[in-house]
Amino acid sequence: MRAGDALPPLEIPVTRTLVVAGAVASRDYQDVHHDAEAARAKGSPDVFMNILTTNGLVGRYVTDHFGPHAVLRKVAIRLGAPNYPGDTMVLTGTVAEVTDGPDGTATALVRIAGANGLGHHVTGTVTVEVPR
């Protein structure tokens, strides 16, 4: 793991089931995440993914890459374009910096982006600690 290393892209099909299940699993009962009619009444073309689902997918992306002993220390993300059913979000990441710890671990700051057909859905950073 070195600064400049790129994580392989991860394509995530955005399905209605993913959007609704993510909202329910995170106890986000806002109707725009599960009721297409209510979402349209509020100006959206369809239901859309909530930030907690996006946060979980970003965490999964990083821990899948760094392995089962990776520990997320900080996730700082910002949402942009909505994730609607029928689209695909592609997550990409780059290691921005690596710091060696005194206890045999290393901490990496990873810059993350997730794009869909409308643009960037999510951007941000993840701080992850991994054993050396």
BAVEX-550626 format. One record per residue: residue number from 1; residue in one letter; chain; x, z, y of N, C-alpha, C, O in turn. Coordinates in pm, 1 decimal, padded with zeros to 6 digits. Layout:
<pts>
   drenvo   mivex   fiza        n.u        n.w        n.v       ca.u       ca.w       ca.v        c.u        c.w        c.v        o.u        o.w        o.v
      NUM       a      A          X          Z          Y          X          Z          Y          X          Z          Y          X          Z          Y
...
</pts>
This chain:
<pts>
   drenvo   mivex   fiza        n.u        n.w        n.v       ca.u       ca.w       ca.v        c.u        c.w        c.v        o.u        o.w        o.v
        1       m      A    00084.7    00000.0   -00117.4    00000.0    00000.0    00000.0    00089.0    00000.0    00123.3    00168.7    00091.3    00145.0
        2       r      A    00073.0   -00106.7    00205.1    00152.1   -00120.2    00327.4    00063.1   -00171.6    00439.0   -00037.2   -00238.7    00414.7
        3       a      A    00101.3   -00139.2    00561.6    00029.9   -00194.8    00677.2    00034.1   -00346.5    00667.6    00138.1   -00405.2    00637.8
        4       g      A   -00078.6   -00408.2    00693.0   -00090.3   -00553.4    00684.8   -00151.8   -00601.9    00555.3   -00196.8   -00716.2    00547.7
        5       d      A   -00154.8   -00516.6    00452.1   -00216.8   -00556.5    00325.3   -00365.2   -00584.4    00345.8   -00435.2   -00507.7    00412.0
        6       a      A   -00412.3   -00694.3    00288.8   -00554.1   -00728.7    00295.8   -00623.8   -00686.4    00167.6   -00569.9   -00702.9    00058.2
        7       l      A   -00742.7   -00632.4    00181.5   -00826.3   -00603.2    00066.4   -00898.9   -00731.9    00029.7   -00933.1   -00809.9    00118.5
        8       p      A   -00923.5   -00756.2   -00099.1   -00997.0   -00876.8   -00135.6   -01140.7   -00867.9   -00083.1   -01198.8   -00759.5   -00080.2
        9       p      A   -01197.7   -00980.5   -00042.1   -01335.7   -00976.9    00008.1   -01434.0   -00936.3   -00101.8   -01411.5   -00961.9   -00220.1
       10       l      A   -01541.8   -00873.6   -00060.6   -01649.1   -00835.1   -00152.0   -01778.6   -00894.1   -00100.0   -01820.2   -00863.4    00011.7
       11       e      A   -01843.5   -00979.0   -00179.8   -01971.5   -01038.0   -00143.3   -02084.2   -00951.6   -00198.3   -02088.3   -00921.4   -00317.6
       12       i      A   -02174.7   -00912.6   -00110.6   -02288.9   -00830.6   -00150.4   -02416.7   -00905.6   -00115.7   -02448.8   -00921.3    00002.1
       13       p      A   -02490.3   -00952.3   -00216.6   -02619.1   -01015.5   -00188.8   -02715.3   -00910.4   -00131.3   -02733.4   -00803.1   -00188.8
       14       v      A   -02775.2   -00942.7   -00018.9   -02869.9   -00850.7    00044.8   -03008.9   -00884.9   -00008.8   -03071.0   -00982.8    00032.6
       15       t      A   -03055.2   -00803.0   -00100.5   -03187.5   -00823.4   -00159.3   -03286.4   -00725.0   -00098.1   -03247.2   -00623.5   -00040.6
       16       r      A   -03413.5   -00756.0   -00111.1   -03517.5   -00664.1   -00065.2   -03504.4   -00531.2   -00139.2   -03521.2   -00424.4   -00080.2
       17       t      A   -03474.5   -00538.5   -00267.2   -03458.4   -00416.3   -00346.9   -03344.1   -00331.0   -00293.4   -03358.5   -00209.3   -00281.7
       18       l      A   -03230.0   -00392.9   -00260.4   -03116.8   -00317.8   -00205.0   -03155.2   -00250.9   -00073.4   -03123.1   -00134.1   -00051.5
       19       v      A   -03222.7   -00323.3    00013.1   -03261.4   -00268.9    00144.6   -03355.5   -00149.4    00126.1   -03333.2   -00043.2    00184.1
       20       v      A   -03459.7   -00166.8    00046.0   -03559.1   -00060.7    00027.7   -03500.3    00056.6   -00050.4   -03520.0    00172.1   -00012.6
       21       a      A   -03428.7    00028.1   -00158.4   -03370.8    00135.7   -00239.7   -03269.5    00216.6   -00159.4   -03264.3    00339.0   -00171.4
       22       g      A   -03188.9    00148.9   -00077.6   -03092.2    00219.8    00005.6   -03159.2    00312.0    00105.2   -03112.9    00423.7    00128.4
       23       a      A   -03268.7    00265.5    00164.3   -03341.8    00349.2    00259.8   -03403.5    00469.7    00190.0   -03394.9    00582.0    00239.8
       24       v      A   -03465.3    00446.8    00075.7   -03529.3    00557.0    00002.1   -03423.0    00656.5   -00047.0   -03441.1    00777.7   -00035.3
       25       a      A   -03313.0    00605.1   -00101.5   -03207.4    00693.1   -00154.1   -03147.4    00781.0   -00044.9   -03106.1    00894.0   -00071.0
       26       s      A   -03142.7    00728.8    00076.9   -03085.8    00806.3    00187.4   -03193.9    00879.5    00268.0   -03167.1    00934.2    00375.1
       27       r      A   -03315.5    00879.4    00214.7   -03430.0    00948.6    00275.5   -03460.0    00900.5    00417.4   -03500.4    00978.0    00504.1
       28       d      A   -03439.3    00771.7    00438.4   -03471.0    00709.3    00567.3   -03603.1    00637.2    00550.0   -03607.1    00524.6    00500.4
       29       y      A   -03709.8    00700.9    00590.1   -03844.3    00647.9    00567.4   -03898.4    00568.4    00685.3   -04019.1    00546.4    00694.5
       30       q      A   -03810.4    00524.7    00776.2   -03854.8    00438.4    00885.0   -03915.9    00313.1    00823.4   -03856.3    00249.9    00736.2
       31       d      A   -04035.7    00278.2    00869.9   -04108.3    00167.8    00807.6   -04036.5    00033.5    00816.0   -04061.2   -00053.0    00731.9
       32       v      A   -03949.4    00012.8    00913.1   -03878.0   -00115.0    00926.5   -03781.2   -00140.2    00811.2   -03728.8   -00250.7    00797.8
       33       h      A   -03756.8   -00038.6    00727.3   -03665.8   -00054.5    00614.4   -03738.4   -00076.8    00482.5   -03674.2   -00099.3    00380.0
       34       h      A   -03874.2   -00070.7    00483.4   -03945.9   -00090.9    00357.0   -04077.9   -00165.0    00371.7   -04136.0   -00205.9    00271.1
       35       d      A   -04126.5   -00183.5    00492.4   -04257.5   -00245.1    00514.1   -04239.9   -00369.5    00602.8   -04219.6   -00358.8    00723.8
       36       a      A   -04248.2   -00487.6    00539.6   -04223.6   -00612.9    00612.9   -04323.8   -00632.6    00726.6   -04285.9   -00679.6    00833.9
       37       e      A   -04449.5   -00598.0    00705.6   -04550.6   -00613.0    00812.4   -04517.2   -00524.6    00931.5   -04524.2   -00569.0    01046.0
       38       a      A   -04481.4   -00401.2    00905.4   -04446.0   -00309.4    01014.3   -04319.8   -00358.4    01086.7   -04311.0   -00349.7    01209.1
       39       a      A   -04223.5   -00409.3    01011.4   -04101.2   -00461.7    01073.6   -04135.3   -00578.7    01165.8   -04084.0   -00586.7    01277.4
       40       r      A   -04222.0   -00669.9    01119.6   -04262.2   -00783.8    01202.9   -04338.5   -00737.9    01326.4   -04320.0   -00793.1    01434.8
       41       a      A   -04423.3   -00638.3    01311.1   -04499.4   -00586.1    01425.2   -04407.3   -00526.9    01531.8   -04442.0   -00520.7    01649.8
       42       k      A   -04288.8   -00483.4    01487.4   -04191.6   -00425.4    01581.1   -04087.1   -00526.7    01626.9   -03988.3   -00489.9    01690.5
       43       g      A   -04109.1   -00656.0    01594.2   -04022.8   -00761.4    01646.2   -03913.1   -00810.7    01553.6   -03833.3   -00895.8    01593.0
       44       s      A   -03907.4   -00759.8    01432.7   -03806.5   -00804.0    01336.8   -03869.2   -00906.7    01242.0   -03987.1   -00894.8    01208.8
       45       p      A   -03793.7   -01006.1    01198.4   -03851.7   -01103.5    01106.6   -03877.3   -01049.0    00966.1   -03952.3   -01109.5    00889.5
       46       d      A   -03816.7   -00936.6    00931.6   -03831.1   -00880.1    00797.5   -03774.6   -00738.3    00799.5   -03724.2   -00692.0    00901.7
       47       v      A   -03783.7   -00670.2    00685.6   -03717.6   -00540.1    00672.6   -03567.5   -00561.6    00687.4   -03518.5   -00672.7    00666.9
       48       f      A   -03494.5   -00456.7    00722.8   -03350.2   -00469.8    00737.4   -03281.4   -00343.3    00690.1   -03340.2   -00235.2    00687.9
       49       m      A   -03154.3   -00359.4    00652.0   -03074.6   -00250.6    00594.8   -03049.1   -00140.4    00697.1   -03025.7   -00167.4    00814.9
       50       n      A   -03054.1   -00016.0    00650.1   -03024.2    00096.1    00739.7   -02874.1    00126.7    00740.1   -02799.6    00080.8    00653.5
       51       i      A   -02832.4    00204.3    00838.2   -02689.4    00233.1    00854.6   -02634.4    00317.0    00739.2   -02516.7    00304.8    00705.2
       52       l      A   -02716.5    00400.7    00679.2   -02666.4    00484.2    00569.8   -02633.6    00399.5    00447.3   -02537.2    00428.9    00376.6
       53       t      A   -02711.7    00295.1    00420.8   -02680.3    00204.4    00311.0   -02551.3    00129.4    00341.6   -02464.4    00116.1    00255.6
       54       t      A   -02539.6    00080.6    00464.4   -02416.8    00011.9    00505.0   -02296.7    00104.6    00489.4   -02193.0    00063.2    00437.7
       55       n      A   -02309.7    00228.4    00533.2   -02202.3    00325.9    00522.3   -02160.4    00343.9    00376.0   -02041.4    00347.9    00344.7
       56       g      A   -02258.1    00354.7    00288.2   -02228.5    00368.9    00145.7   -02158.1    00247.3    00088.2   -02066.6    00261.2    00006.9
       57       l      A   -02199.9    00127.5    00129.6   -02136.3    00005.1    00080.7   -01992.2   -00006.7    00131.1   -01904.3   -00052.9    00058.3
       58       v      A   -01968.3    00034.5    00254.7   -01832.1    00034.7    00308.9   -01745.3    00132.3    00229.1   -01632.3    00099.5    00193.1
       59       g      A   -01797.3    00250.9    00201.9   -01723.6    00348.7    00122.6   -01693.1    00297.2   -00017.0   -01582.4    00315.1   -00067.6
       60       r      A   -01791.0    00233.5   -00078.7   -01771.3    00175.2   -00211.4   -01661.2    00069.3   -00207.8   -01575.7    00064.8   -00296.2
       61       y      A   -01663.7   -00014.6   -00106.6   -01563.8   -00121.3   -00093.3   -01422.7   -00062.7   -00090.9   -01333.2   -00112.3   -00159.4
       62       v      A   -01403.9    00040.9   -00013.2   -01271.1    00101.0    00000.4   -01230.6    00174.5   -00127.5   -01118.0    00157.8   -00174.4
       63       t      A   -01318.8    00254.5   -00184.0   -01282.2    00329.3   -00304.2   -01267.6    00237.9   -00425.8   -01186.5    00266.6   -00513.8
       64       d      A   -01343.9    00128.9   -00432.9   -01323.1    00033.0   -00542.0   -01182.0   -00024.4   -00535.2   -01118.8   -00046.7   -00638.3
       65       h      A   -01133.1   -00048.0   -00414.6   -00999.1   -00105.2   -00398.9   -00889.1   -00002.7   -00427.7   -00793.0   -00033.4   -00498.2
       66       f      A   -00902.4    00117.3   -00374.4   -00794.9    00216.4   -00384.9   -00803.4    00302.7   -00509.9   -00710.1    00377.6   -00538.8
       67       g      A   -00911.2    00294.1   -00583.6   -00919.9    00360.7   -00712.7   -00996.1    00491.8   -00712.2   -01036.8    00541.7   -00607.3
       68       p      A   -01014.7    00546.9   -00832.2   -01100.9    00664.9   -00849.2   -01046.0    00792.8   -00787.5   -01120.2    00889.7   -00771.5
       69       h      A   -00917.0    00795.3   -00752.3   -00860.1    00915.9   -00692.1   -00857.4    00909.1   -00539.6   -00809.9    01001.4   -00473.5
       70       a      A   -00908.5    00799.1   -00484.3   -00914.1    00784.1   -00338.3   -01017.0    00881.3   -00280.9   -01123.8    00902.4   -00338.4
       71       v      A   -00982.6    00939.4   -00167.4   -01073.5    01031.6   -00098.6   -01096.9    00978.2    00042.4   -01003.1    00961.5    00120.3
       72       l      A   -01223.6    00951.9    00073.7   -01256.4    00907.3    00209.0   -01247.7    01027.2    00301.6   -01314.7    01128.1    00279.5
       73       r      A   -01166.0    01016.9    00404.6   -01150.7    01125.3    00500.7   -01233.5    01102.2    00625.8   -01277.7    01197.7    00689.6
       74       k      A   -01255.0    00974.8    00661.7   -01334.0    00944.8    00781.0   -01385.1    00801.2    00770.1   -01311.1    00710.2    00732.6
       75       v      A   -01511.8    00782.6    00803.3   -01571.3    00649.8    00811.7   -01631.4    00638.9    00951.1   -01719.7    00716.3    00988.0
       76       a      A   -01583.1    00542.6    01027.8   -01631.2    00521.4    01165.2   -01675.1    00376.1    01177.0   -01592.2    00286.1    01191.0
       77       i      A   -01806.8    00353.8    01171.3   -01857.2    00217.2    01172.9   -01957.1    00196.9    01286.4   -02016.6    00291.1    01338.6
       78       r      A   -01972.6    00069.5    01321.9   -02070.0    00028.8    01423.3   -02146.9   -00089.5    01367.3   -02088.3   -00182.3    01311.6
       79       l      A   -02278.4   -00085.3    01382.3   -02361.8   -00195.2    01334.7   -02375.5   -00303.0    01440.5   -02371.9   -00276.2    01560.6
       80       g      A   -02391.4   -00425.6    01392.7   -02415.7   -00540.4    01479.3   -02539.8   -00613.6    01431.6   -02650.5   -00560.4    01439.9
       81       a      A   -02522.4   -00734.4    01382.1   -02633.9   -00816.9    01334.5   -02700.7   -00750.5    01214.5   -02631.6   -00697.0    01127.9
       82       p      A   -02832.7   -00752.8    01207.8   -02901.9   -00690.7    01094.4   -02872.1   -00761.3    00962.3   -02841.4   -00880.5    00960.0
       83       n      A   -02881.4   -00686.7    00853.3   -02875.8   -00741.9    00717.8   -03018.6   -00758.8    00669.2   -03088.1   -00660.5    00643.3
       84       y      A   -03062.6   -00884.2    00656.9   -03197.8   -00914.9    00608.5   -03191.5   -00962.4    00464.0   -03091.0   -01019.6    00421.8
       85       p      A   -03298.7   -00939.1    00387.5   -03304.7   -00991.3    00251.1   -03283.8   -01143.1    00250.2   -03331.1   -01215.1    00338.1
       86       g      A   -03211.6   -01188.5    00148.1   -03184.7   -01330.4    00133.0   -03049.2   -01371.9    00187.4   -03004.9   -01484.0    00162.1
       87       d      A   -02983.1   -01285.5    00260.5   -02851.1   -01315.7    00314.7   -02744.9   -01253.5    00223.4   -02778.4   -01185.1    00126.7
       88       t      A   -02619.9   -01276.9    00253.6   -02507.9   -01216.2    00182.2   -02415.8   -01153.9    00285.8   -02382.2   -01216.9    00386.1
       89       m      A   -02375.4   -01030.4    00261.1   -02276.2   -00966.8    00346.8   -02141.6   -00975.6    00275.7   -02130.7   -00944.2    00157.2
       90       v      A   -02039.6   -01018.5    00349.3   -01905.0   -01025.3    00294.0   -01820.0   -00920.8    00365.8   -01796.2   -00929.6    00486.3
       91       l      A   -01774.7   -00821.6    00288.6   -01687.7   -00717.4    00342.8   -01542.6   -00759.7    00329.3   -01501.0   -00810.6    00225.3
       92       t      A   -01465.9   -00738.2    00435.8   -01322.3   -00763.2    00434.8   -01252.9   -00642.7    00496.6   -01313.0   -00567.7    00573.6
       93       g      A   -01126.7   -00625.1    00462.2   -01053.1   -00511.9    00516.9   -00904.3   -00539.3    00521.5   -00851.4   -00619.4    00444.4
       94       t      A   -00838.1   -00471.4    00613.1   -00693.6   -00480.5    00627.3   -00638.0   -00341.2    00652.2   -00691.1   -00266.2    00734.1
       95       v      A   -00530.7   -00306.6    00581.3   -00463.7   -00179.1    00604.5   -00392.6   -00188.2    00739.2   -00304.3   -00271.9    00757.9
       96       a      A   -00431.1   -00101.9    00832.3   -00372.9   -00104.2    00967.0   -00248.3   -00018.4    00976.0   -00151.1   -00054.7    01042.3
       97       e      A   -00251.8    00097.2    00908.1   -00134.8    00186.7    00909.3   -00137.8    00276.7    00787.7   -00243.5    00303.3    00730.5
       98       v      A   -00020.2    00323.3    00749.1   -00005.8    00413.9    00634.8    00083.6    00528.8    00676.6    00188.8    00508.2    00737.0
       99       t      A    00041.0    00650.4    00644.0    00119.1    00770.3    00672.8    00140.8    00845.4    00542.4    00045.8    00872.8    00469.0
      100       d      A    00266.6    00878.5    00513.9    00296.7    00956.9    00394.0    00276.4    01104.3    00423.6    00319.5    01155.5    00526.9
      101       g      A    00209.5    01171.7    00330.5    00187.6    01315.0    00344.3    00293.4    01393.5    00269.7    00362.0    01338.0    00183.8
      102       p      A    00308.3    01522.2    00300.5    00410.7    01604.8    00236.1    00376.3    01641.0    00091.6    00461.4    01690.0    00017.5
      103       d      A    00252.2    01616.8    00052.2    00206.7    01659.9   -00079.6    00196.8    01546.2   -00180.9    00126.9    01559.8   -00281.4
      104       g      A    00265.4    01434.3   -00156.6    00262.8    01323.3   -00250.6    00145.2    01229.0   -00232.4    00118.3    01144.4   -00317.6
      105       t      A    00076.2    01244.0   -00121.9   -00034.1    01153.0   -00092.9    00005.4    01060.4    00022.4    00103.8    01083.4    00092.6
      106       a      A   -00072.5    00958.2    00038.8   -00058.3    00869.8    00153.9   -00196.3    00852.3    00215.0   -00296.8    00847.6    00144.1
      107       t      A   -00200.0    00842.8    00346.2   -00325.5    00820.8    00416.5   -00318.9    00685.2    00484.1   -00224.1    00653.9    00556.1
      108       a      A   -00422.1    00605.0    00459.1   -00427.5    00470.9    00516.9   -00546.5    00460.4    00611.1   -00654.2    00513.7    00584.1
      109       l      A   -00525.1    00391.2    00720.9   -00633.1    00353.0    00810.7   -00664.1    00207.3    00779.4   -00577.8    00120.4    00791.9
      110       v      A   -00788.3    00181.3    00738.7   -00829.4    00047.4    00698.2   -00932.4   -00004.8    00798.0   -01034.5    00059.6    00822.1
      111       r      A   -00905.3   -00120.9    00855.5   -01002.4   -00186.9    00943.6   -01097.8   -00267.3    00856.2   -01055.8   -00343.4    00769.0
      112       i      A   -01225.5   -00249.0    00881.3   -01331.6   -00307.8    00799.1   -01418.7   -00398.5    00884.0   -01444.7   -00370.5    01001.0
      113       a      A   -01463.6   -00507.8    00823.2   -01565.6   -00592.6    00884.3   -01658.6   -00640.9    00773.7   -01615.5   -00668.5    00661.7
      114       g      A   -01784.5   -00650.3    00806.7   -01883.9   -00704.3    00713.7   -01966.8   -00807.1    00786.8   -02036.8   -00774.0    00882.6
      115       a      A   -01959.8   -00932.3    00742.7   -02029.3   -01040.6    00811.5   -02141.0   -01096.0    00724.1   -02133.2   -01094.4    00601.2
      116       n      A   -02244.7   -01144.9    00790.6   -02354.2   -01214.3    00723.0   -02380.2   -01344.9    00798.8   -02300.4   -01383.7    00884.2
      117       g      A   -02489.2   -01411.7    00768.7   -02519.8   -01539.3    00831.2   -02545.4   -01532.1    00980.5   -02541.9   -01634.2    01049.1
      118       l      A   -02571.1   -01412.1    01031.6   -02597.8   -01393.8    01175.1   -02474.3   -01351.3    01253.6   -02474.6   -01357.3    01376.5
      119       g      A   -02369.6   -01308.7    01185.0   -02249.9   -01259.3    01253.5   -02197.5   -01134.4    01185.8   -02213.6   -01116.5    01065.1
      120       h      A   -02134.6   -01047.9    01264.4   -02081.4   -00922.6    01209.8   -02192.8   -00819.1    01198.8   -02253.4   -00780.1    01298.6
      121       h      A   -02218.3   -00775.9    01076.6   -02315.7   -00669.0    01053.2   -02251.9   -00532.6    01079.6   -02314.5   -00443.6    01137.2
      122       v      A   -02126.0   -00517.6    01036.6   -02058.8   -00388.4    01051.2   -01911.6   -00410.6    01084.2   -01848.0   -00501.2    01030.4
      123       t      A   -01859.2   -00328.5    01171.6   -01715.8   -00323.9    01200.2   -01676.6   -00177.6    01210.6   -01760.1   -00092.0    01239.7
      124       g      A   -01549.8   -00149.7    01186.6   -01505.2   -00011.9    01200.4   -01378.0    00015.9    01125.5   -01302.6   -00074.8    01090.3
      125       t      A   -01355.4    00144.3    01101.7   -01235.7    00188.7    01030.2   -01272.8    00292.8    00925.9   -01371.7    00365.0    00938.9
      126       v      A   -01191.1    00298.2    00823.1   -01204.1    00400.0    00719.5   -01066.0    00461.4    00699.6   -00967.2    00390.2    00682.3
      127       t      A   -01060.4    00593.6    00702.3   -00937.5    00665.7    00670.3   -00950.1    00713.4    00527.6   -01044.0    00785.4    00493.5
      128       v      A   -00856.0    00673.6    00444.1   -00860.4    00705.0    00302.3   -00728.6    00765.8    00259.7   -00621.8    00721.2    00301.6
      129       e      A   -00736.9    00869.5    00174.9   -00618.2    00937.0    00121.9   -00605.4    00902.3   -00025.2   -00702.4    00910.1   -00100.6
      130       v      A   -00484.1    00863.6   -00065.9   -00461.5    00826.8   -00205.5   -00332.6    00892.4   -00254.7   -00239.5    00912.7   -00176.8
      131       p      A   -00327.2    00925.4   -00383.6   -00202.4    00978.1   -00437.3   -00097.3    00868.1   -00441.4   -00129.7    00751.5   -00463.9
      132       r      A    00027.1    00904.5   -00420.1    00137.6    00805.8   -00425.2    00180.7    00785.8   -00567.2    00271.9    00707.3   -00593.6
</pts>
